């Protein structure tokens, strides 16, 4: 009887130990926190959430702070829009709030949302197409809440860069761009056909012009050569002429010196004659005075003849 009781005790201890070990494995390796509190929040999306599934991670700047708990679809008949509320389970142990000066941690989710906490859909991999929820602070995005869709704590959503790119691409006038592209291609084709028609004659004309230019350049080169030969002959003749002139000037130099010497002597003689102290100058002055007296007498006689013409016949009476 005692052996049976001991066996049952060992079996019970073994079962309890196995259960504790299984619970420890689940807790430490299965990421299950049975004795930790969690917080629920909701993000309401208006666009497609393709790639997001239950269990997807919720990250804050790359750090996992929770996971997606449930995804549903709700239609609002007032604005005729479909909304997708995504319920999140946040793990408070992953986020540690630094206490203030008094040692209190007074910051809650509502204050974080008021300070700009926003959620967006983030594409994890282009290969698998899986998505997750990314949290971050962005005060530039207004907090748009949906009280008709959910009564839970709502984290406002913002568009991810990929979604903004999709919206921008969706707003592009694709039809107009396609129409303009067709018109541009048609214009390019018309221009190409016209070029195929006009360019060959133009090339032929350019070739003809090039040949004529070559002939003109050859003729110009020949003319320049002839002109150069004639210029060489002319320059040679001019050199000979200048040499002849130089020789003639050299031969005439003696005659010119003799002429200049004779002219110098003549000038010296005239200067000597016109000098106030020269005899010739005195004789010339006397002759000039005599001529002046004779001219005065002649003028007086002329005056007398004009008054009495008989003087020419009878003369003056004493």
CORDA-V646789 format. One record per helix or strand of 3 or more residues. SS is the DSSP state (helix for helix, strand for strand). FROM is the first residue (numbers start at 0). LEN is the number of residues. If there is no record, write none. Layout:
[[SS FROM LEN] [SS FROM LEN]]
This chain:
[[helix 1 28] [strand 37 8] [strand 56 4] [strand 62 9] [strand 73 3] [strand 80 11] [helix 91 3] [helix 108 6] [strand 116 7] [strand 130 7] [helix 160 10] [helix 173 100] [helix 278 29] [helix 310 4]]
